[in-house]
Amino acid sequence: MNTAPKIYKMRIVFTVTGDWDHKRIFSNLREMVLRSGLPFEPAKVNKNWPRLAYGPVLGYKQQSRGEFADLYFSAPVKEADAQAALSKSAPDGVCVLRVRNLPYALPSVSSLAEVMQYSVQGDFSFYTPACCAEEFFRGKHVYVTVEALSGMSLQQDLKPFILRVVQPQKDKIELFLQKQGDKTAKPEQVIAAWLNIPVPAETEFTLSKLKFIREKLYWRDSEGNLHAL
């Protein structure tokens, strides 16, 4: 007879706006659950922390219209009650869009997400690109130059990570980036490749006058079709 206590799983969807410290998203989520007063399941590494799963992690100075996190509770919680409590305890820059109960065995978003959709908005003409984005990304290779502080540099081909690039407006580009194994490409580096701008190896990197927003995450079914999470 299985006498292990039952664990309840909920998935939250939230937006991230403003100039967030992306390295603290996980700890901010943890603090949000603690402040909510909900009956959290303790994390294995620290019984005072709530158990949660988050990912793929948002990048440096990126915003998001739909992040996902899985929360684990020691008692059942109604979806409406959980959303109300988490919304009240959410930090500045975070808005909880919805909360839903999930079967415990369902894989986490970090393992499901195969494709990430980004919108890049701003004045691309400031960087005087040599050609339009769609023309550039149709090429056989998409090389970005990565430079170390020592002066050494290398070129990385990002083409395998690029599923699709669309430029619906002169000040907006939509990127669909896919995983290769357990690796991903940063949208900032993809745009830097187009603009012929080297990327520093040792420091966080973004491009001034441009805003990077994660729009959606997708999973692939057995036939290769994409579905929004």
C-alpha positions as CSV (number, residue, x, y, z in Angstrom):
1,M,0.0,0.0,0.0
2,N,1.3,3.4,-1.0
3,T,1.2,5.7,2.0
4,A,3.3,8.6,0.5
5,P,1.5,12.0,0.9
6,K,-0.2,13.2,-2.3
7,I,1.4,16.1,-4.1
8,Y,-0.8,18.5,-6.1
9,K,0.6,20.3,-9.2
10,M,-0.5,23.6,-10.7
11,R,0.9,25.5,-13.6
12,I,0.9,29.3,-13.7
13,V,1.2,31.5,-16.7
14,F,2.6,35.0,-16.1
15,T,4.0,38.0,-17.9
16,V,7.3,39.8,-17.2
17,T,7.6,43.5,-17.9
18,G,10.1,46.2,-17.0
19,D,13.8,45.9,-16.4
20,W,13.9,42.6,-14.5
21,D,16.9,40.8,-13.1
22,H,16.6,37.6,-15.1
23,K,18.9,35.8,-12.7
24,R,16.4,36.3,-9.8
25,I,13.2,35.1,-11.6
26,F,13.4,31.7,-9.8
27,S,13.9,33.2,-6.4
28,N,11.2,35.8,-7.0
29,L,8.8,33.0,-7.9
30,R,9.8,31.3,-4.7
31,E,9.2,34.4,-2.6
32,M,5.8,35.0,-4.3
33,V,4.6,31.5,-3.3
34,L,5.9,32.0,0.3
35,R,4.0,35.4,0.6
36,S,0.8,33.9,-0.9
37,G,0.2,31.6,2.1
38,L,-0.7,28.7,-0.1
39,P,0.1,25.2,1.3
40,F,3.3,24.5,-0.7
41,E,5.1,21.3,-1.0
42,P,8.7,21.8,0.4
43,A,11.6,21.7,-2.0
44,K,14.0,18.8,-1.5
45,V,17.1,21.0,-1.1
46,N,15.5,23.3,1.5
47,K,12.3,22.4,3.4
48,N,11.6,26.1,4.0
49,W,11.3,26.8,0.2
50,P,8.4,25.8,-2.0
51,R,9.0,23.2,-4.6
52,L,8.6,24.7,-8.1
53,A,9.9,24.2,-11.7
54,Y,10.6,27.1,-14.1
55,G,12.1,27.3,-17.5
56,P,13.3,27.7,-20.2
57,V,14.8,30.7,-18.3
58,L,14.1,34.2,-19.6
59,G,17.2,36.0,-20.9
60,Y,19.0,39.2,-20.0
61,K,16.7,42.3,-20.2
62,Q,14.1,40.3,-22.0
63,Q,10.4,40.7,-21.3
64,S,7.7,38.0,-21.8
65,R,4.0,37.8,-22.6
66,G,3.8,34.2,-21.3
67,E,6.1,32.5,-18.9
68,F,5.3,29.2,-17.2
69,A,6.1,27.7,-13.9
70,D,4.9,24.5,-12.2
71,L,4.1,24.8,-8.5
72,Y,3.6,21.9,-6.1
73,F,1.3,21.9,-3.1
74,S,0.7,19.6,-0.2
75,A,-3.1,20.1,-0.3
76,P,-5.6,20.7,-3.1
77,V,-6.2,24.4,-4.0
78,K,-8.9,25.8,-6.2
79,E,-7.6,27.5,-9.3
80,A,-9.4,30.8,-8.6
81,D,-8.1,30.9,-5.1
82,A,-4.5,30.1,-6.2
83,Q,-4.6,32.8,-8.8
84,A,-6.0,35.4,-6.4
85,A,-3.3,34.6,-3.8
86,L,-0.4,34.6,-6.2
87,S,-1.6,37.8,-8.0
88,K,-1.7,39.5,-4.7
89,S,1.8,38.4,-3.7
90,A,3.4,38.9,-7.2
91,P,6.4,41.2,-7.4
92,D,6.4,44.4,-9.5
93,G,6.7,43.5,-13.1
94,V,4.9,40.2,-12.8
95,C,1.2,39.6,-13.7
96,V,-0.3,36.2,-13.1
97,L,-2.5,35.5,-16.2
98,R,-4.0,32.1,-15.2
99,V,-3.5,29.1,-13.0
100,R,-4.6,25.5,-13.7
101,N,-4.5,22.1,-12.0
102,L,-2.4,19.5,-13.8
103,P,-1.8,15.8,-13.4
104,Y,1.3,15.3,-11.3
105,A,3.0,13.1,-14.0
106,L,2.7,15.7,-16.8
107,P,6.2,16.8,-18.0
108,S,7.4,20.2,-16.9
109,V,7.4,23.1,-19.4
110,S,11.2,23.2,-19.4
111,S,11.2,19.7,-21.0
112,L,8.2,20.2,-23.2
113,A,9.2,23.5,-24.9
114,E,11.0,23.0,-28.2
115,V,10.4,26.3,-30.0
116,M,10.5,29.8,-28.6
117,Q,8.9,32.7,-30.4
118,Y,10.4,36.2,-29.9
119,S,9.4,39.6,-31.2
120,V,12.2,42.1,-31.6
121,Q,11.1,45.7,-31.8
122,G,12.9,48.9,-32.4
123,D,15.0,51.0,-34.8
124,F,17.0,48.5,-36.9
125,S,18.1,51.3,-39.3
126,F,20.3,52.6,-36.4
127,Y,22.6,49.7,-37.1
128,T,22.5,50.1,-40.9
129,P,22.0,46.4,-41.8
130,A,23.5,45.4,-45.2
131,C,20.2,43.6,-46.2
132,C,16.7,43.0,-45.0
133,A,16.3,40.4,-42.2
134,E,14.3,37.8,-44.2
135,E,16.9,37.9,-47.0
136,F,19.8,37.4,-44.6
137,F,18.3,34.6,-42.7
138,R,17.5,32.6,-45.9
139,G,21.3,32.1,-46.2
140,K,22.9,28.7,-45.7
141,H,24.7,29.9,-42.6
142,V,24.1,32.5,-39.9
143,Y,27.4,33.3,-38.3
144,V,27.8,35.4,-35.1
145,T,31.2,36.5,-33.9
146,V,31.9,35.8,-30.2
147,E,34.8,37.8,-28.7
148,A,36.7,37.1,-25.5
149,L,38.3,39.7,-23.3
150,S,41.7,38.2,-24.3
151,G,41.1,39.3,-27.9
152,M,40.4,35.9,-29.2
153,S,37.3,35.4,-31.2
154,L,35.3,32.6,-32.9
155,Q,32.4,32.3,-35.2
156,Q,29.3,30.2,-34.3
157,D,26.8,29.1,-36.9
158,L,23.3,29.8,-35.5
159,K,21.4,28.5,-38.5
160,P,20.4,25.1,-37.0
161,F,18.6,27.0,-34.2
162,I,16.6,29.3,-36.5
163,L,13.3,27.8,-37.5
164,R,11.7,30.9,-39.1
165,V,12.2,34.7,-39.3
166,V,9.5,37.1,-40.4
167,Q,9.6,40.9,-40.6
168,P,6.0,42.1,-40.7
169,Q,7.0,45.7,-40.1
170,K,10.1,47.7,-40.6
171,D,10.5,48.1,-36.8
172,K,9.5,44.5,-35.9
173,I,11.0,41.1,-36.4
174,E,9.5,37.7,-35.3
175,L,12.0,34.9,-34.5
176,F,11.1,31.3,-34.1
177,L,14.1,29.6,-32.5
178,Q,14.3,25.8,-31.9
179,K,16.3,23.7,-29.5
180,Q,19.1,21.5,-30.8
181,G,19.5,18.8,-28.2
182,D,19.6,20.6,-24.9
183,K,21.0,23.8,-26.4
184,T,19.3,27.0,-27.5
185,A,20.3,30.2,-29.2
186,K,19.8,33.7,-27.7
187,P,17.7,36.0,-29.9
188,E,20.1,38.8,-29.2
189,Q,22.9,36.9,-30.8
190,V,20.7,36.0,-33.8
191,I,20.0,39.6,-34.4
192,A,23.6,40.6,-33.8
193,A,24.6,38.1,-36.6
194,W,22.3,39.9,-39.0
195,L,23.6,43.4,-37.9
196,N,27.3,42.2,-38.1
197,I,27.9,43.1,-34.4
198,P,30.3,41.0,-32.3
199,V,29.0,39.5,-29.1
200,P,31.1,39.5,-25.9
201,A,31.8,36.1,-24.5
202,E,32.1,36.9,-20.8
203,T,29.3,39.4,-20.2
204,E,25.6,39.7,-20.6
205,F,24.6,41.2,-23.9
206,T,21.7,43.0,-25.5
207,L,21.3,45.6,-28.2
208,S,20.4,49.2,-27.5
209,K,17.3,50.7,-29.1
210,L,15.8,47.2,-29.4
211,K,13.4,45.4,-27.2
212,F,13.3,41.6,-27.0
213,I,10.0,40.0,-26.0
214,R,9.3,36.3,-25.6
215,E,5.9,35.8,-27.1
216,K,5.1,32.1,-26.9
217,L,6.6,28.6,-26.3
218,Y,5.7,25.6,-28.4
219,W,5.9,21.8,-28.0
220,R,6.2,19.4,-30.9
221,D,4.0,16.3,-31.3
222,S,5.2,13.0,-32.7
223,E,4.6,14.2,-36.2
224,G,6.6,17.3,-35.8
225,N,3.7,19.7,-35.6
226,L,3.9,22.7,-33.2
227,H,1.4,23.5,-30.5
228,A,1.5,26.6,-28.3
229,L,1.8,25.8,-24.6
